[in-house]
Amino acid sequence: MRATDTDAKATKAQRRRRNPAAPPGVVTLPAVIDLTYARPLHKQMLEMIAENSAIVIDGAAVERASTPCIQVMLVAARRAEKADIEYRVEQASQNLIEAFDALGLRAELETWMERS
């Protein structure tokens, strides 16, 4: 292995390491998280992961949630975990909980909520 390969791997590892000094980014979900909201939510979460910013989701206002946004939340959680970045849900409305439950994903949501 060349020195530049080793340096590149070390730099990548440093970028992926969670920065404990980075303030958490709060994602406040609106009342309706549907297909039209999935793309901006995905972009926001990927940017936060790229910045090594912890992700804290406030889902208290959610009245209706669709599968695409739940998928985005799952993908972001997995990417954050791989990058050793904190990901948690501090508040979840009953409707958000029921949307996860309808997809058989309530345990995932509860895991994120337990981290609060």
ROBAKOL-29061 format. One record per atom (N, C-alpha, C): x, y, z; residue in three letters; atom name; residue number from 1. Coordinates in Angstrom, 3 decimals. Example, Ala and Ser with C-alpha at 12.3 -4.5 7.8 and 13.67 -1.06 7.14 Angstrom:
2
      east     north        up  resn  name  resi
    13.190    -5.690     7.800   ALA     N     1
    12.300    -4.500     7.800   ALA    CA     1
    13.200    -3.300     7.800   ALA     C     1
    12.850    -2.250     7.080   SER     N     2
    13.670    -1.060     7.140   SER    CA     2
    12.900     0.030     7.870   SER     C     2
This chain:
116
      east     north        up  resn  name  resi
     0.848    -1.182     0.000   MET     N     1
     0.000     0.000     0.000   MET    CA     1
     0.887     1.237     0.000   MET     C     1
     0.538     2.161    -0.868   ARG     N     2
     1.307     3.392    -0.967   ARG    CA     2
     0.933     4.344     0.160   ARG     C     2
     1.819     5.270     0.449   ALA     N     3
     1.580     6.243     1.516   ALA    CA     3
     0.341     7.076     1.235   ALA     C     3
     0.120     7.435    -0.028   THR     N     4
    -1.051     8.261    -0.356   THR    CA     4
    -2.342     7.496    -0.113   THR     C     4
    -2.327     6.168    -0.358   ASP     N     5
    -3.501     5.355    -0.079   ASP    CA     5
    -3.802     5.339     1.413   ASP     C     5
    -2.744     5.185     2.198   THR     N     6
    -2.898     5.181     3.653   THR    CA     6
    -3.409     6.527     4.138   THR     C     6
    -2.852     7.615     3.600   ASP     N     7
    -3.289     8.953     3.986   ASP    CA     7
    -4.753     9.183     3.618   ASP     C     7
    -5.142     8.732     2.439   ALA     N     8
    -6.524     8.911     1.995   ALA    CA     8
    -7.483     8.157     2.902   ALA     C     8
    -7.111     6.948     3.288   LYS     N     9
    -7.964     6.163     4.182   LYS    CA     9
    -8.045     6.814     5.561   LYS     C     9
    -6.934     7.338     6.044   ALA     N    10
    -6.933     8.000     7.345   ALA    CA    10
    -7.810     9.241     7.313   ALA     C    10
    -7.712    10.015     6.233   THR     N    11
    -8.522    11.229     6.107   THR    CA    11
    -9.999    10.873     6.050   THR     C    11
   -10.325     9.837     5.301   LYS     N    12
   -11.721     9.403     5.201   LYS    CA    12
   -12.226     8.968     6.576   LYS     C    12
   -11.437     8.233     7.307   ALA     N    13
   -11.835     7.790     8.643   ALA    CA    13
   -12.042     8.981     9.571   ALA     C    13
   -11.183     9.993     9.448   GLN     N    14
   -11.327    11.184    10.283   GLN    CA    14
   -12.623    11.924     9.969   GLN     C    14
   -12.974    12.003     8.674   ARG     N    15
   -14.213    12.682     8.285   ARG    CA    15
   -15.426    11.941     8.822   ARG     C    15
   -15.356    10.615     8.860   ARG     N    16
   -16.499     9.810     9.277   ARG    CA    16
   -16.686     9.805    10.786   ARG     C    16
   -15.631    10.066    11.515   ARG     N    17
   -15.719    10.043    12.962   ARG    CA    17
   -16.631    11.152    13.449   ARG     C    17
   -17.481    10.834    14.385   ARG     N    18
   -18.415    11.825    14.920   ARG    CA    18
   -17.666    12.923    15.627   ARG     C    18
   -18.035    14.133    15.326   ASN     N    19
   -17.422    15.289    15.959   ASN    CA    19
   -18.260    15.640    17.187   ASN     C    19
   -17.781    15.320    18.382   PRO     N    20
   -18.582    15.566    19.571   PRO    CA    20
   -18.878    17.046    19.801   PRO     C    20
   -18.079    17.920    19.203   ALA     N    21
   -18.304    19.349    19.386   ALA    CA    21
   -19.355    19.897    18.424   ALA     C    21
   -19.691    19.130    17.401   ALA     N    22
   -20.674    19.597    16.420   ALA    CA    22
   -22.058    19.631    17.067   ALA     C    22
   -22.721    20.768    16.966   PRO     N    23
   -24.058    20.848    17.550   PRO    CA    23
   -25.028    19.994    16.736   PRO     C    23
   -26.007    19.422    17.395   PRO     N    24
   -26.961    18.615    16.643   PRO    CA    24
   -27.792    19.501    15.724   PRO     C    24
   -28.109    18.948    14.574   GLY     N    25
   -29.002    19.641    13.661   GLY    CA    25
   -30.419    19.159    13.935   GLY     C    25
   -31.303    20.067    14.181   VAL     N    26
   -32.684    19.692    14.466   VAL    CA    26
   -33.490    19.742    13.178   VAL     C    26
   -34.150    18.655    12.888   VAL     N    27
   -35.031    18.565    11.737   VAL    CA    27
   -36.451    18.584    12.285   VAL     C    27
   -37.137    19.687    12.073   THR     N    28
   -38.515    19.810    12.535   THR    CA    28
   -39.426    19.432    11.379   THR     C    28
   -40.080    18.305    11.515   LEU     N    29
   -40.951    17.820    10.451   LEU    CA    29
   -42.260    18.600    10.437   LEU     C    29
   -42.776    18.904     9.245   PRO     N    30
   -44.051    19.616     9.140   PRO    CA    30
   -45.229    18.668     9.361   PRO     C    30
   -46.431    19.197     9.279   ALA     N    31
   -47.645    18.400     9.498   ALA    CA    31
   -47.779    17.272     8.480   ALA     C    31
   -47.401    17.548     7.232   VAL     N    32
   -47.522    16.539     6.177   VAL    CA    32
   -46.134    16.224     5.626   VAL     C    32
   -45.726    14.980     5.811   ILE     N    33
   -44.464    14.530     5.220   ILE    CA    33
   -44.832    13.456     4.191   ILE     C    33
   -44.871    13.895     2.938   ASP     N    34
   -45.298    13.026     1.863   ASP    CA    34
   -44.250    13.006     0.757   ASP     C    34
   -44.634    12.518    -0.409   LEU     N    35
   -43.701    12.382    -1.518   LEU    CA    35
   -43.019    13.705    -1.867   LEU     C    35
   -43.753    14.803    -1.834   THR     N    36
   -43.158    16.096    -2.197   THR    CA    36
   -42.131    16.563    -1.175   THR     C    36
   -42.217    16.093     0.041   TYR     N    37
   -41.270    16.487     1.089   TYR    CA    37
   -40.072    15.538     1.162   TYR     C    37
   -40.166    14.377     0.544   ALA     N    38
   -39.103    13.363     0.663   ALA    CA    38
   -37.766    13.859     0.111   ALA     C    38
   -37.761    14.489    -1.048   ARG     N    39
   -36.501    14.937    -1.654   ARG    CA    39
   -35.810    16.006    -0.810   ARG     C    39
   -36.510    17.075    -0.387   PRO     N    40
   -35.812    18.059     0.457   PRO    CA    40
   -35.355    17.475     1.801   PRO     C    40
   -36.135    16.567     2.350   LEU     N    41
   -35.734    15.924     3.610   LEU    CA    41
   -34.469    15.104     3.397   LEU     C    41
   -34.421    14.353     2.325   HIS     N    42
   -33.252    13.539     1.996   HIS    CA    42
   -32.015    14.418     1.835   HIS     C    42
   -32.158    15.498     1.084   LYS     N    43
   -31.039    16.419     0.863   LYS    CA    43
   -30.547    17.004     2.184   LYS     C    43
   -31.467    17.445     3.027   GLN     N    44
   -31.100    18.042     4.311   GLN    CA    44
   -30.341    17.049     5.184   GLN     C    44
   -30.840    15.828     5.255   MET     N    45
   -30.189    14.840     6.112   MET    CA    45
   -28.817    14.430     5.576   MET     C    45
   -28.692    14.300     4.251   LEU     N    46
   -27.380    13.961     3.688   LEU    CA    46
   -26.368    15.062     3.941   LEU     C    46
   -26.805    16.316     3.853   GLU     N    47
   -25.905    17.430     4.153   GLU    CA    47
   -25.452    17.386     5.607   GLU     C    47
   -26.373    17.075     6.494   MET     N    48
   -26.020    17.009     7.915   MET    CA    48
   -25.019    15.886     8.173   MET     C    48
   -25.221    14.759     7.512   ILE     N    49
   -24.290    13.638     7.665   ILE    CA    49
   -22.920    14.019     7.107   ILE     C    49
   -22.904    14.681     5.963   ALA     N    50
   -21.633    15.112     5.363   ALA    CA    50
   -20.880    16.069     6.276   ALA     C    50
   -21.613    16.848     7.077   GLU     N    51
   -21.009    17.799     8.009   GLU    CA    51
   -20.724    17.167     9.374   GLU     C    51
   -20.976    15.867     9.501   ASN     N    52
   -20.807    15.158    10.775   ASN    CA    52
   -21.660    15.759    11.879   ASN     C    52
   -22.806    16.276    11.518   SER     N    53
   -23.705    16.877    12.487   SER    CA    53
   -24.699    15.832    12.982   SER     C    53
   -24.860    15.757    14.280   ALA     N    54
   -25.868    14.861    14.841   ALA    CA    54
   -27.240    15.273    14.307   ALA     C    54
   -28.104    14.302    14.122   ILE     N    55
   -29.443    14.574    13.600   ILE    CA    55
   -30.466    14.295    14.688   ILE     C    55
   -31.226    15.334    15.017   VAL     N    56
   -32.292    15.220    16.006   VAL    CA    56
   -33.598    15.562    15.294   VAL     C    56
   -34.533    14.641    15.308   ILE     N    57
   -35.793    14.836    14.604   ILE    CA    57
   -36.894    15.178    15.585   ILE     C    57
   -37.614    16.242    15.262   ASP     N    58
   -38.794    16.641    16.017   ASP    CA    58
   -39.989    16.345    15.120   ASP     C    58
   -40.702    15.293    15.431   GLY     N    59
   -41.855    14.876    14.637   GLY    CA    59
   -43.171    15.117    15.336   GLY     C    59
   -43.193    16.040    16.285   ALA     N    60
   -44.392    16.292    17.078   ALA    CA    60
   -45.553    16.825    16.249   ALA     C    60
   -45.260    17.550    15.169   ALA     N    61
   -46.318    18.185    14.382   ALA    CA    61
   -46.877    17.296    13.272   ALA     C    61
   -46.300    16.131    13.075   VAL     N    62
   -46.700    15.285    11.946   VAL    CA    62
   -48.142    14.791    12.118   VAL     C    62
   -48.949    15.110    11.111   GLU     N    63
   -50.336    14.639    11.072   GLU    CA    63
   -50.513    13.525    10.050   GLU     C    63
   -49.679    13.575     8.993   ARG     N    64
   -49.750    12.554     7.953   ARG    CA    64
   -48.343    12.268     7.451   ARG     C    64
   -48.006    10.992     7.407   ALA     N    65
   -46.679    10.577     6.946   ALA    CA    65
   -46.837     9.497     5.895   ALA     C    65
   -46.070     9.635     4.809   SER     N    66
   -46.130     8.626     3.761   SER    CA    66
   -44.829     7.828     3.720   SER     C    66
   -44.893     6.725     3.029   THR     N    67
   -43.764     5.796     2.953   THR    CA    67
   -42.463     6.443     2.468   THR     C    67
   -42.483     7.302     1.427   PRO     N    68
   -41.198     7.859     0.969   PRO    CA    68
   -40.412     8.590     2.061   PRO     C    68
   -41.087     9.343     2.899   CYS     N    69
   -40.368    10.054     3.965   CYS    CA    69
   -39.870     9.100     5.043   CYS     C    69
   -40.632     8.078     5.304   ILE     N    70
   -40.177     7.081     6.268   ILE    CA    70
   -38.948     6.365     5.721   ILE     C    70
   -38.950     6.086     4.415   GLN     N    71
   -37.777     5.481     3.792   GLN    CA    71
   -36.561     6.399     3.904   GLN     C    71
   -36.770     7.686     3.696   VAL     N    72
   -35.673     8.656     3.824   VAL    CA    72
   -35.124     8.640     5.245   VAL     C    72
   -35.998     8.592     6.227   MET     N    73
   -35.557     8.556     7.621   MET    CA    73
   -34.743     7.289     7.902   MET     C    73
   -35.175     6.160     7.348   LEU     N    74
   -34.444     4.903     7.540   LEU    CA    74
   -33.055     4.960     6.896   LEU     C    74
   -32.995     5.457     5.673   VAL     N    75
   -31.714     5.556     4.974   VAL    CA    75
   -30.765     6.492     5.720   VAL     C    75
   -31.284     7.625     6.151   ALA     N    76
   -30.451     8.583     6.883   ALA    CA    76
   -29.941     7.975     8.184   ALA     C    76
   -30.790     7.247     8.866   ALA     N    77
   -30.378     6.612    10.126   ALA    CA    77
   -29.247     5.615     9.888   ALA     C    77
   -29.373     4.844     8.826   ARG     N    78
   -28.333     3.847     8.539   ARG    CA    78
   -27.027     4.514     8.123   ARG     C    78
   -27.129     5.564     7.325   ARG     N    79
   -25.911     6.279     6.918   ARG    CA    79
   -25.259     6.958     8.120   ARG     C    79
   -26.068     7.532     8.983   ALA     N    80
   -25.531     8.170    10.184   ALA    CA    80
   -24.830     7.137    11.061   ALA     C    80
   -25.441     5.971    11.194   GLU     N    81
   -24.843     4.919    12.008   GLU    CA    81
   -23.496     4.482    11.433   GLU     C    81
   -23.431     4.305    10.124   LYS     N    82
   -22.166     3.908     9.495   LYS    CA    82
   -21.093     4.974     9.674   LYS     C    82
   -21.511     6.234     9.725   ALA     N    83
   -20.563     7.342     9.887   ALA    CA    83
   -20.338     7.675    11.357   ALA     C    83
   -20.921     6.892    12.254   ASP     N    84
   -20.806     7.106    13.695   ASP    CA    84
   -21.317     8.491    14.091   ASP     C    84
   -22.471     8.845    13.532   ILE     N    85
   -23.123    10.121    13.821   ILE    CA    85
   -24.418     9.844    14.565   ILE     C    85
   -24.653    10.613    15.597   GLU     N    86
   -25.862    10.446    16.396   GLU    CA    86
   -27.116    10.727    15.564   GLU     C    86
   -28.133     9.893    15.736   TYR     N    87
   -29.417    10.043    15.045   TYR    CA    87
   -30.503     9.671    16.044   TYR     C    87
   -31.387    10.624    16.316   ARG     N    88
   -32.442    10.313    17.286   ARG    CA    88
   -33.720    11.097    16.984   ARG     C    88
   -34.798    10.585    17.513   VAL     N    89
   -36.098    11.250    17.405   VAL    CA    89
   -36.482    11.668    18.813   VAL     C    89
   -36.617    12.978    19.023   GLU     N    90
   -36.962    13.465    20.353   GLU    CA    90
   -38.467    13.494    20.582   GLU     C    90
   -39.209    13.737    19.529   GLN     N    91
   -40.658    13.769    19.663   GLN    CA    91
   -41.267    13.126    18.432   GLN     C    91
   -42.296    12.362    18.641   ALA     N    92
   -43.014    11.754    17.523   ALA    CA    92
   -44.503    11.829    17.831   ALA     C    92
   -45.251    12.360    16.892   SER     N    93
   -46.703    12.429    17.079   SER    CA    93
   -47.274    11.012    17.002   SER     C    93
   -48.473    10.861    17.488   GLN     N    94
   -49.138     9.563    17.409   GLN    CA    94
   -49.300     9.140    15.952   GLN     C    94
   -49.562    10.094    15.073   ASN     N    95
   -49.714     9.776    13.642   ASN    CA    95
   -48.411     9.266    13.038   ASN     C    95
   -47.290     9.848    13.441   LEU     N    96
   -45.998     9.376    12.947   LEU    CA    96
   -45.728     7.964    13.455   LEU     C    96
   -46.008     7.734    14.701   ILE     N    97
   -45.830     6.393    15.277   ILE    CA    97
   -46.690     5.382    14.532   ILE     C    97
   -47.936     5.740    14.256   GLU     N    98
   -48.850     4.835    13.552   GLU    CA    98
   -48.389     4.570    12.118   GLU     C    98
   -47.802     5.571    11.462   ALA     N    99
   -47.296     5.378    10.098   ALA    CA    99
   -46.146     4.369    10.092   ALA     C    99
   -45.239     4.483    11.057   PHE     N   100
   -44.151     3.511    11.169   PHE    CA   100
   -44.713     2.132    11.493   PHE     C   100
   -45.688     2.094    12.381   ASP     N   101
   -46.296     0.841    12.792   ASP    CA   101
   -46.973     0.145    11.606   ASP     C   101
   -47.645     0.905    10.754   ALA     N   102
   -48.342     0.340     9.594   ALA    CA   102
   -47.369    -0.331     8.625   ALA     C   102
   -46.129     0.125     8.625   LEU     N   103
   -45.103    -0.455     7.753   LEU    CA   103
   -44.262    -1.522     8.465   LEU     C   103
   -44.629    -1.821     9.710   GLY     N   104
   -43.875    -2.814    10.470   GLY    CA   104
   -42.536    -2.294    10.958   GLY     C   104
   -42.424    -0.968    11.104   LEU     N   105
   -41.151    -0.345    11.464   LEU    CA   105
   -41.189     0.386    12.805   LEU     C   105
   -42.164     0.079    13.607   ARG     N   106
   -42.293     0.761    14.893   ARG    CA   106
   -41.047     0.554    15.768   ARG     C   106
   -40.479    -0.627    15.721   ALA     N   107
   -39.281    -0.909    16.539   ALA    CA   107
   -38.129     0.015    16.162   ALA     C   107
   -37.976     0.306    14.866   GLU     N   108
   -36.926     1.231    14.427   GLU    CA   108
   -37.149     2.605    15.057   GLU     C   108
   -38.366     3.101    14.940   LEU     N   109
   -38.693     4.413    15.499   LEU    CA   109
   -38.462     4.434    17.004   LEU     C   109
   -38.893     3.401    17.685   GLU     N   110
   -38.711     3.354    19.142   GLU    CA   110
   -37.231     3.328    19.525   GLU     C   110
   -36.422     2.671    18.720   THR     N   111
   -34.973     2.654    18.975   THR    CA   111
   -34.412     4.080    18.907   THR     C   111
   -34.843     4.823    17.889   TRP     N   112
   -34.362     6.210    17.751   TRP    CA   112
   -34.868     7.073    18.892   TRP     C   112
   -36.092     6.787    19.374   MET     N   113
   -36.677     7.581    20.449   MET    CA   113
   -35.994     7.271    21.785   MET     C   113
   -35.524     6.075    21.968   GLU     N   114
   -34.854     5.695    23.207   GLU    CA   114
   -33.535     6.422    23.381   GLU     C   114
   -32.980     6.934    22.317   ARG     N   115
   -31.696     7.630    22.367   ARG    CA   115
   -31.841     9.046    22.900   ARG     C   115
   -33.064     9.505    23.050   SER     N   116
   -33.291    10.885    23.527   SER    CA   116
   -33.026    11.001    25.000   SER     C   116
